[in-house]
Amino acid sequence: MHGPLSRDSQPLVSVVVPVFNEEQVLPDLHERLKSSLGELDGGYEIVYVDDGSSDRSAELAAGWARSEDNVVFVQLSRNFGMEIAMSAGLDHVRGAYTVLMHADLQDPPELIPDMLRSAAEEEADVVFARRIGRDESRAKRLLATGFYAMMRSLARVPYQGQAGDFRLMSRRVTDTLRTMPERRRFLRGMVAWVGFKQVPIEYRRAGRKAGGGASYPALFRLSLEALTSFSDVPLNIATYVGALSATASGLAGFAVLVLTITGTLTASTTVWILVAVLFLGGIQLMSIGVLGRYLAHVHDQVLERPLYLVSRVVARREEEVPADRPPVSSQWPATPDS
């Protein structure tokens, strides 16, 4: 079997594409996906997940889902973020393999058949796309290199080089990810944590053709989530810094005492107290901030809110969801509409 298949059949591969204001590149992406996957034995499906777009992205993807058998459109109730949107896509795939990729065309759809071939030849559960070059700004390249170096040194998951979200996963890896309860998610780290056989495929990442992409503050927040999700080193650093500062303060206080007794130094007691309080106060605030990051993870888990809410699911030849039906969450399957 080649290309499209009936909704009752399991496709060979499902491609999850989170979408947020990608109207300019989405038609090109869709055509390249169909061209790349159309000759696959076993067929394919594309799952577009709209993460609260304000442009025509949702309209375009919903139109394809209504007119093409192998396209599914999932619209979230609001913007939940890239990681959550990809997780929502995983809950709606049917393929024997699942591919995660962004909609910005920086990752080439033409690489997917090679990923499938590599998975079969290597008997691997995961094929991750590792970047050997990037057509991006120097600042972004430096920041990315620094982030991956930090994760290599501090994270408690296998290091995969400069590998982003673009990867192929077997069904058992996909199903395992769906059972993981994290609310604050860093999917590429979660995939690495799952284990099984994982092999790289190398490529050069293209520059963004349109749109602005994630902002630097958003990328910084994602790096913090990644670090606190897969490493306890920040907690250890806070402990070490606190111990060193206390030791240094003690030694400095003893030295001042000795110098004052011998008459070598004359210093105002108020000044020394102020310096000590400011120094130790800064260390305490830093330590509390680190603890706060981890406690925020615990807080999110304890609330037990749904990971996301689905406004509608559009898939051809499925019954229509009434307009007044309440949105569904990740804890209950969505009923598609047409």
HELIX and SHEET records of a PDB file:
HELIX    1   1 LEU A   26  LEU A   37  1                                  12    
HELIX    2   2 SER A   57  SER A   67  1                                  11    
HELIX    3   3 MET A   82  LEU A   90  1                                   9    
HELIX    4   4 PRO A  109  LEU A  111  5                                   3    
HELIX    5   5 ILE A  112  GLU A  122  1                                  11    
HELIX    6   6 ARG A  138  LEU A  154  1                                  17    
HELIX    7   7 ARG A  171  THR A  179  1                                   9    
HELIX    8   8 LEU A  187  VAL A  194  1                                   8    
HELIX    9   9 TYR A  216  PHE A  230  1                                  15    
HELIX   10  10 VAL A  233  ILE A  261  1                                  29    
HELIX   11  11 THR A  269  LEU A  303  1                                  35    
SHEET    1   A 9 GLN A 198  ARG A 205  0                                        
SHEET    2   A 9 VAL A 126  ARG A 134  1                                        
SHEET    3   A 9 ALA A 163  SER A 170 -1                                        
SHEET    4   A 9 TYR A  97  LEU A 100 -1                                        
SHEET    5   A 9 VAL A  13  VAL A  19  1                                        
SHEET    6   A 9 TYR A  44  ASP A  50  1                                        
SHEET    7   A 9 VAL A  71  LEU A  76  1                                        
SHEET    8   A 9 LEU A 309  ALA A 315 -1                                        
SHEET    9   A 9 VAL A 328  SER A 329 -1                                        
END                                                                             
